[in-house]
């Protein structure tokens, strides 16, 4: 297959209607670990609609957009790797809404035949009723099978640097052995996360957890330890995916707070593997 730079940059989608309700909001929260203790009142606020106000996990924005990485872009979709996720919140994500979504490919870089192509995606989400901006998503995707198409070389946005000192805080989050089966109900039905045969052909003993689930687990850890479950404090959330989590792993989120910036990284404790790097959570000032 061959990627065509100009055609990809022209393949934008504007004002795609999107609606969701509190069912999707509560499902997302449960799929990243909220509600494990059903009498924890602050966590219950994310998974029970009868409270004074159903709260929304900020990183839910990352799973709202349908067909984020379409399989028909001229790439080898089986070799696509989601490398980085960025999120900017212009206002808190409502627990239910009708929205308009605009998607575009910002740039495409050729890293060479052996290293693949790099694509930078961007998505804006706005409220349909008044055009209010809610979120902007940025994604870096590596198409490992599509390098050498003749495009220009380039790089993704510079990753955030985590401080070298010992973490200020750490938070351990258990994952369930069936967590990937639960998280996939948010929309990512890639069989790598459900089918043992597909996982085996990719070199894994079991289906792996979605990177965006680990991303959400890190957000939950920061909400728990720093934000006291106030979701409105988080205005940005960026991270780089470095290794998959196996369902059942304990994910330790290490955090460094400097003013309104919380740097973070995640480790699969039992295997001593860093699974999320260069994390940057921006808090409201």
DRENKE-897851 format. One record per residue (C-alpha): x, y, z. Coordinates in steps of 0.02 Angstrom, whole numbers, plus 50000, padded with zeros to 5 digits. Example, Ala and Ser with C-alpha at 12.3 -4.5 7.8 and 13.67 -1.06 7.14 Angstrom:
# residues 2
506154977550390506844994750357
//
This chain:
# residues 285
500005000050000500535018049971500125033450072499785049649979500215064750083499085077750000497585066249993497755061950177497835080350228496265083450126495325069050209494495079550344492755077050415491795092050482490245093250593489995074550616488485072650733488835063250895487695060051041487965050551202487075049051368487445044651549487545026051507489145028851406489825040451541489575027751680490205013251573491825022551536492105026351721491815008151770492935001951629494435011251703494115005851882492855017551961491545009652073492584994852133492075000052308490195002652287490035012852447491455025052408490395040752390491645050752287491895036552162490045032752159489755050252089490565044251925489535028251908487815032151983486615044151898485505047252051486775057552146486715076552153487775077451996488465063551887490305067251861491265063751701493045057251693493975070051585494855056851480493185050051421493385062551278494705050651206493405037051171491945047651110492495049650929491935035450813493165028150686494615038250753495845028750644494885023350487495505007150408495325014050230496695027350226497815017050112498845010250256499114992650323497874994050467498534978250550500194987150580499475003250654500135008250827499355021850934500925030251004500355046251092498755053951156498465072351195496925080751267496475098851295494835102651384494025119451350492655115451475492185099851576491475085551472489595084751508488865067951564487715068051411487715078851256487395081051072489005086550990489805090650824491485082550788492805088450664494245076650621495795079750518497535073350484498735087350529500295079850449501085063850384502945059950399503975046350315505155038150439505845025850311505435008250251505934999850414505205012650535503525016250457502515032050433501965044250568500245052350560499655066550671497765067050698496745080950779494915081250831493825095350896492215092250992490885105951008489145106651083487855105850943486635117551030487775132851037489455127950956490375128951122492085120751113492255106151234493865097051191495285095251068496135078451048497835075450970498505058250923500155052050855499975035850758501365025050685500925015150528502325002550544502014994550374501935010550271503635019050281504595023250124503155031250029504225046049978503585058950102504555071450205505325066350371504725074450530504295071550711502865072250833502665086350959504065086351088503585074751232503435081651408504935078151519504575070051686505645076451832507165066051882506795066852069505855053452165503965054252138502975065552254501525053152255501135035652192499485026652170499245008052134497745002652030497264984452009496634978951839495414964751814495804949751705494254954051603494574972751597494974973251410493294964751374492444978351475493424992951404493124987751223491274991651249491775010051239492015007451052493724999951014493294982450952495054978050894495164958950917496914961050990496014965351152494794950851151495324936251041496714924951108497154919150931497404936950869498424941251023499494925650999499884930050819500444947250880501634939251005500604940651165500084926551282498384934651313497364948951237498134965251297497324980251380496954995451272498225009451288496785021551313496215011151462497925013551543497775032051499496105032651591496805023051740498155036351757496825049851755495865040751892497455039851996497715058751983495885062152021496035051252177497685057652247497825075752192496125082152135495045074652273493905068252134493555085752065493525082151878493375100751836495175103551891495925094051743496115104451585497425094151492498045076251488499475070151377500455053851376501525042351269501135023651260502715013351286502174995451324500534985951341499694981651505499154963651529497434962151609497724957951791499284968851806499414981651945499694998851869500705010651977500535029051932501995039651993501645058252003502675074152018501735090352053502485107252005501185120852020499735116851905500725103551808500675085551865501975074751777501625056051780502175039051721501405021751740502245005051776501564987351771502164982751945502294963851933503314964551772504254980751814503854987851642503495006251607501865006551509501515025251499502845038751485503025057651473501355060651558500765078551582499155083151672498715101651671497655108051813496565123551814497465138351891
//
